[in-house]
């Protein structure tokens, strides 16, 4: 889901889950929300249409460039616990003194499998592999400005989620922690001259991932104590995210980057809406805050007998 760096990215034998009133992903009584900087660990039938992101960057000489992106994601189950994810998007990069660069981002496809869910302890693990298809987005100088890689990469990935419902402290039980870790293996290694200038269009291998910490008001009201809050409030989940990327091989031309996301998610039965402020975590990530927002659709509730079911079920009589 995430190419080369954070800036480039924002330039795109199982234990069965417990039964619930609607079909969102659960680990025990904790419901998964759609996080914006990292992928959640569930395998599902859903789509993000769209995810809007705005993140200014220093352009040198005191000037600022402005990056806008509309991202799109489709998640589809093949079997109950195995599925795929397709990501892409369209970016605009406005830089002082030059024409605005715009075009499609590279396509990233992820295969994802959920091998383990422990409902009692609200814990699950998923594994996957991400594939970025080089030159599937805008190419040439325009593509370079938008952060699209000229060579592809493959990234083995692990995801996890852990609810705090088994701790003996009532106010802490609505907390939920999720994480993602990817090791991206470049198709073509980067080569540089003695001055560090690139001699080819290769890339270094890289680590990327992040964490999200969520506080579910829905869980607080239904599993801890009902405070008589309005229905709208009960559907809110405040969330803090941290995304990270770092080169993993030499030579490389990227620095370690950290990006914080602070916001809130509203999850209804068939859709969710999220918004987060983007805050660079170090100078390499930038000096200006941004924003990211998403509309998320749940096919398992919108189209329960068709798109919301695993593909293998379409052929069963």
C-alpha positions as CSV (number, residue, x, y, z in Angstrom):
1,X,0.0,0.0,0.0
2,X,2.9,2.3,0.6
3,X,5.7,3.0,-2.0
4,X,9.2,4.3,-1.4
5,X,8.8,6.9,1.4
6,X,6.1,8.5,3.5
7,X,6.1,11.6,1.3
8,X,6.0,9.5,-1.9
9,X,3.2,7.4,-0.4
10,X,1.0,10.4,0.3
11,X,1.8,11.7,-3.1
12,X,-1.2,5.9,-2.3
13,X,-6.3,-22.9,10.2
14,X,-8.1,-19.9,11.5
15,X,-10.1,-19.2,14.6
16,X,-13.5,-17.8,13.5
17,X,-14.6,-14.3,14.6
18,X,-17.4,-14.0,17.0
19,X,-20.9,-13.3,15.6
20,X,-22.1,-9.7,15.7
21,X,-25.1,-7.7,14.7
22,X,-23.4,-6.4,11.5
23,X,-20.5,-7.7,9.4
24,X,-17.6,-5.5,10.2
25,X,-14.3,-7.2,11.3
26,X,-14.0,-8.0,15.0
27,X,-11.5,-9.5,17.4
28,X,-13.8,-10.6,20.3
29,X,-15.9,-7.5,21.0
30,X,-13.5,-5.0,19.5
31,X,-14.5,-3.7,16.0
32,X,-11.9,-2.7,13.5
33,X,-12.0,0.8,12.1
34,X,-10.4,1.9,8.8
35,X,-7.1,3.6,9.7
36,X,-5.6,6.1,7.3
37,X,-1.8,5.9,7.6
38,X,-1.5,2.1,8.0
39,X,-3.6,-0.8,6.9
40,X,-5.8,-2.6,9.5
41,X,-5.2,-6.3,10.1
42,X,-8.6,-7.6,9.0
43,X,-9.4,-9.3,5.7
44,X,-12.6,-7.8,4.4
45,X,-14.9,-6.7,1.6
46,X,-14.7,-2.9,1.5
47,X,-13.5,0.2,-0.4
48,X,-12.1,3.6,0.3
49,X,-13.7,6.0,-2.2
50,X,-11.8,8.3,-1.8
51,X,-9.0,9.1,0.6
52,X,-8.0,12.8,0.3
53,X,-4.6,14.0,1.5
54,X,-2.9,17.4,1.6
55,X,0.7,17.7,2.8
56,X,2.8,20.8,2.1
57,X,6.6,20.3,1.7
58,X,9.6,22.7,1.7
59,X,10.7,23.4,-1.9
60,X,13.9,25.2,-0.9
61,X,14.7,28.9,-0.7
62,X,11.8,29.4,1.8
63,X,9.3,28.3,-0.8
64,X,6.6,25.6,-0.2
65,X,5.2,23.0,-2.6
66,X,1.7,21.6,-2.2
67,X,0.9,18.0,-2.7
68,X,-2.8,16.9,-3.1
69,X,-3.8,13.2,-3.5
70,X,-7.0,11.3,-4.1
71,X,-6.4,7.7,-3.1
72,X,-8.6,4.7,-4.0
73,X,-8.6,1.2,-2.4
74,X,-10.5,-2.0,-2.9
75,X,-10.4,-4.9,-0.4
76,X,-11.9,-8.2,-1.5
77,X,-12.0,-11.6,0.1
78,X,-11.4,-14.7,-2.0
79,X,-12.1,-17.1,0.9
80,X,-13.2,-16.3,4.4
81,X,-9.7,-15.4,5.6
82,X,-7.7,-14.8,2.4
83,X,-8.1,-11.8,0.1
84,X,-6.5,-9.1,-1.9
85,X,-6.2,-5.3,-1.8
86,X,-5.7,-2.9,-4.8
87,X,-4.4,0.6,-4.2
88,X,-3.8,3.6,-6.5
89,X,-4.6,7.3,-6.6
90,X,-4.2,10.6,-8.5
91,X,-1.8,13.3,-7.4
92,X,-1.2,17.0,-8.0
93,X,2.1,18.6,-7.0
94,X,2.2,22.4,-7.2
95,X,5.7,23.8,-7.0
96,X,6.8,27.5,-7.2
97,X,7.9,28.6,-10.7
98,X,6.9,25.3,-12.4
99,X,3.8,23.9,-14.0
100,X,1.7,21.7,-11.6
101,X,2.6,18.0,-12.0
102,X,-0.3,15.6,-12.0
103,X,-1.0,12.0,-12.8
104,X,-1.8,8.5,-11.5
105,X,0.2,6.8,-8.8
106,X,1.7,3.4,-9.3
107,X,-0.7,0.5,-8.6
108,X,0.0,-1.6,-5.5
109,X,-1.6,-5.0,-5.0
110,X,-1.5,-6.9,-1.7
111,X,-2.4,-10.5,-1.0
112,X,-3.4,-10.9,2.7
113,X,-4.2,-13.9,4.9
114,X,-5.6,-14.0,8.4
115,X,-4.3,-17.2,10.1
116,X,-5.2,-16.5,13.7
117,X,-7.8,-14.7,15.8
118,X,-8.1,-15.1,19.6
119,X,-11.6,-13.7,20.5
120,X,-11.1,-14.0,24.3
121,X,-8.0,-11.8,24.3
122,X,-9.1,-9.7,21.3
123,X,-6.0,-10.4,19.4
124,X,-5.3,-11.4,15.8
125,X,-2.4,-11.6,13.3
126,X,-2.4,-11.4,9.5
127,X,0.3,-11.8,7.0
128,X,0.6,-10.5,3.4
129,X,2.8,-9.5,0.5
130,X,2.6,-6.2,-1.2
131,X,3.6,-5.7,-4.9
132,X,4.2,-2.2,-6.4
133,X,4.0,-2.3,-10.2
134,X,6.6,0.1,-11.7
135,X,5.5,2.6,-14.3
136,X,1.8,1.8,-13.8
137,X,1.3,5.4,-12.8
138,X,2.6,8.6,-14.4
139,X,6.0,8.3,-15.9
140,X,8.8,10.5,-17.1
141,X,9.7,13.7,-15.2
142,X,6.1,14.1,-14.1
143,X,6.1,10.6,-12.5
144,X,9.4,11.3,-10.7
145,X,7.9,14.5,-9.2
146,X,5.0,12.5,-7.9
147,X,7.2,9.9,-6.3
148,X,6.4,6.9,-8.6
149,X,9.2,4.4,-8.7
150,X,10.7,3.4,-12.0
151,X,11.4,-0.1,-10.8
152,X,9.0,-2.4,-8.9
153,X,9.2,-3.9,-5.4
154,X,7.8,-6.7,-3.3
155,X,7.1,-6.4,0.4
156,X,6.4,-9.2,2.8
157,X,4.2,-7.7,5.5
158,X,2.8,-8.7,9.0
159,X,-0.2,-7.0,10.6
160,X,-1.6,-7.4,14.2
161,X,-4.4,-6.1,16.3
162,X,-4.8,-6.2,20.1
163,X,-7.7,-5.0,22.2
164,X,-7.4,-4.2,25.9
165,X,-10.7,-5.8,26.9
166,X,-8.9,-8.4,29.0
167,X,-7.3,-5.8,31.3
168,X,-8.8,-5.2,34.8
169,X,-9.1,-1.4,34.4
170,X,-12.5,-0.4,33.1
171,X,-11.5,2.9,31.4
172,X,-8.6,1.2,29.5
173,X,-10.6,-1.6,28.1
174,X,-11.9,0.4,25.0
175,X,-8.3,0.8,23.8
176,X,-7.2,-1.0,20.7
177,X,-3.7,-1.2,19.2
178,X,-2.9,-2.2,15.6
179,X,0.3,-2.4,13.7
180,X,1.9,-3.1,10.3
181,X,5.5,-3.9,9.3
182,X,6.8,-4.3,5.8
183,X,10.2,-5.1,4.3
184,X,10.2,-3.8,0.7
185,X,12.6,-5.6,-1.6
186,X,13.5,-3.6,-4.7
187,X,13.5,-5.3,-8.1
188,X,16.6,-3.3,-9.1
189,X,19.2,-2.1,-6.5
190,X,20.3,1.5,-6.6
191,X,23.8,2.3,-7.9
192,X,25.5,5.6,-7.3
193,X,28.8,7.3,-8.3
194,X,31.5,8.5,-6.0
195,X,29.5,11.7,-5.4
196,X,26.3,9.8,-4.5
197,X,24.5,10.6,-7.7
198,X,22.3,7.8,-9.0
199,X,23.6,5.8,-12.0
200,X,20.4,3.9,-12.6
201,X,16.7,3.9,-11.7
202,X,17.0,1.4,-8.9
203,X,16.0,1.7,-5.3
204,X,17.3,0.6,-2.0
205,X,15.4,-2.0,0.1
206,X,13.4,-0.4,2.8
207,X,11.4,-0.9,6.0
208,X,8.0,0.7,6.5
209,X,5.1,0.4,8.9
210,X,3.4,2.0,11.8
211,X,1.1,1.8,14.8
212,X,-2.4,3.0,15.6
213,X,-3.9,3.5,19.1
214,X,-7.7,3.8,19.1
215,X,-10.3,4.4,21.8
216,X,-13.7,3.0,20.9
217,X,-16.6,4.9,22.4
218,X,-18.8,2.1,21.1
219,X,-16.9,-0.5,23.2
220,X,-17.0,1.8,26.2
221,X,-20.8,2.0,26.1
222,X,-21.5,-1.6,25.2
223,X,-18.9,-3.5,27.1
224,X,-17.8,-1.2,30.0
225,X,-20.6,1.2,31.1
226,X,-23.5,2.8,29.3
227,X,-23.2,6.5,30.0
228,X,-26.3,7.4,28.0
229,X,-24.3,9.1,25.3
230,X,-26.0,10.1,22.0
231,X,-25.9,7.5,19.2
232,X,-23.6,9.7,17.1
233,X,-21.0,9.8,19.9
234,X,-21.2,6.1,20.5
235,X,-20.0,5.6,16.9
236,X,-16.9,7.7,17.3
237,X,-13.3,6.3,17.8
238,X,-10.5,8.8,18.5
239,X,-7.3,7.6,17.0
240,X,-3.6,8.4,17.0
241,X,-1.4,6.9,14.2
242,X,2.4,6.9,13.6
243,X,3.7,5.8,10.1
244,X,7.4,5.3,9.6
245,X,9.8,4.4,6.7
246,X,13.6,3.8,6.6
247,X,16.1,2.6,4.1
248,X,17.4,-1.0,4.8
249,X,20.3,-1.3,2.4
250,X,23.2,0.8,0.9
251,X,23.5,2.8,-1.1
252,X,20.3,4.8,-0.5
253,X,19.0,8.3,-1.0
254,X,16.2,8.5,1.5
255,X,16.2,9.4,5.2
256,X,14.1,7.9,8.0
257,X,10.7,9.6,8.2
258,X,8.0,9.7,10.8
259,X,4.5,11.0,10.3
260,X,1.8,11.4,13.0
261,X,-1.9,11.3,12.4
262,X,-4.4,12.6,15.0
263,X,-8.1,12.4,14.4
264,X,-11.4,10.6,14.8
265,X,-13.4,7.9,13.0
266,X,-17.1,7.7,12.7
267,X,-18.4,4.2,11.8
268,X,-22.0,3.5,10.9
269,X,-23.4,0.2,9.6
270,X,-22.6,0.6,5.9
271,X,-19.9,3.3,5.8
272,X,-17.3,5.2,7.8
273,X,-15.8,8.7,7.7
274,X,-12.4,9.6,9.1
275,X,-10.3,12.7,9.3
276,X,-6.9,13.2,10.8
277,X,-4.4,16.1,11.1
278,X,-1.0,15.1,9.6
279,X,2.0,16.2,11.7
280,X,5.6,15.5,10.5
281,X,7.6,13.7,13.2
282,X,11.0,14.8,12.0
283,X,12.7,17.3,9.7
284,X,13.1,14.7,6.9
285,X,9.3,14.3,6.8
286,X,8.7,18.1,6.5
287,X,7.9,21.2,8.6
288,X,4.2,21.8,7.7
289,X,1.1,20.1,9.0
290,X,-1.4,18.6,6.6
291,X,-4.7,16.7,6.6
292,X,-6.1,13.4,5.5
293,X,-9.7,12.3,5.2
294,X,-11.5,9.2,4.0
295,X,-14.9,7.9,3.1
296,X,-15.0,4.1,3.6
297,X,-17.7,1.7,2.3
298,X,-18.5,-1.7,3.8
299,X,-19.6,-4.1,1.1
300,X,-20.5,-6.9,3.6
301,X,-23.4,-4.7,4.8
302,X,-24.1,-2.8,1.5
303,X,-24.1,-5.9,-0.7
304,X,-24.4,-8.8,1.8
305,X,-25.3,-11.4,-0.8
306,X,-22.9,-10.4,-3.6
307,X,-19.9,-8.2,-3.3
308,X,-19.9,-8.6,0.5
309,X,-19.3,-12.4,0.3
310,X,-16.0,-14.3,-0.5
311,X,-15.5,-15.0,-4.2
312,X,-15.5,-18.7,-3.6
313,X,-19.1,-18.4,-2.3
314,X,-20.2,-17.0,-5.6
315,X,-19.8,-20.5,-7.2
316,X,-21.5,-22.5,-4.5
317,X,-24.9,-23.8,-5.1
